């Protein structure tokens, strides 16, 4: 069974995921890369209260807006 792919804004808090794709234009791709969000990177949502989402990326916590988070495709790494 193929893992389910979702956007970063849909990832539940505390669940780790791997970035598998980016659906963005050139400027947004550059900005996402500057934030460390590139394919293969592990991410985890640490806080999501309806505004910007706080995400752990490469050992750093960043804030990312919902619109930008919708451009990041991830595969959750469900443990258990």
C-alpha positions as CSV (number, residue, x, y, z in Angstrom):
1,X,0.0,0.0,0.0
2,X,1.4,3.4,-1.0
3,X,1.7,5.9,1.9
4,X,-0.9,8.7,1.9
5,X,0.3,12.1,0.7
6,X,-1.1,15.2,2.3
7,X,-0.1,18.9,2.4
8,X,1.9,20.2,5.3
9,X,-1.1,22.2,6.6
10,X,-3.0,19.0,7.0
11,X,-0.3,17.2,9.0
12,X,-1.4,16.6,12.6
13,X,0.7,18.1,15.4
14,X,3.4,15.8,16.7
15,X,3.5,13.5,13.6
16,X,6.7,13.4,11.6
17,X,6.6,13.4,7.8
18,X,8.9,13.4,4.9
19,X,8.7,16.1,2.2
20,X,8.0,14.4,-1.1
21,X,7.1,17.3,-3.4
22,X,6.6,21.0,-3.8
23,X,3.8,22.4,-5.8
24,X,4.9,26.0,-6.2
25,X,6.2,28.5,-8.7
26,X,9.8,29.6,-8.9
27,X,9.7,32.3,-6.2
28,X,7.9,30.1,-3.7
29,X,10.2,27.2,-4.5
30,X,13.2,29.4,-3.7
31,X,11.6,30.6,-0.4
32,X,10.7,27.0,0.6
33,X,14.3,25.9,-0.1
34,X,15.6,28.9,2.0
35,X,13.5,27.6,4.9
36,X,15.0,24.1,4.5
37,X,11.8,22.5,3.0
38,X,13.1,20.4,0.2
39,X,12.2,16.9,-0.9
40,X,13.5,14.2,1.4
41,X,13.5,16.5,4.5
42,X,11.9,15.3,7.7
43,X,9.4,17.7,9.2
44,X,7.1,17.8,12.3
45,X,4.3,20.3,13.1
46,X,5.0,21.5,16.7
47,X,2.2,24.0,17.0
48,X,-0.9,24.8,14.9
49,X,-3.5,27.2,16.3
50,X,-5.1,28.4,13.1
51,X,-2.6,31.0,12.1
52,X,1.0,30.4,10.9
53,X,2.1,26.8,11.6
54,X,5.3,26.2,13.6
55,X,7.3,23.3,12.0
56,X,10.5,21.6,13.1
57,X,12.8,21.4,10.1
58,X,16.4,20.3,10.2
59,X,16.5,20.9,14.0
60,X,15.1,24.4,13.8
61,X,11.5,25.6,14.4
62,X,10.2,27.9,11.7
63,X,6.9,29.6,11.2
64,X,5.2,29.0,7.8
65,X,1.9,30.6,6.6
66,X,-0.9,28.3,5.6
67,X,-0.8,29.2,2.0
68,X,2.9,28.3,1.8
69,X,2.3,25.1,3.8
70,X,-0.3,24.0,1.2
71,X,2.5,23.9,-1.4
72,X,4.5,21.3,0.6
73,X,3.5,17.7,-0.1
74,X,4.4,15.2,2.7
75,X,4.1,11.5,3.6
76,X,3.3,11.1,7.3
77,X,5.6,8.6,9.0
78,X,3.1,6.9,11.3
79,X,4.8,5.1,14.1
80,X,3.4,2.1,15.9
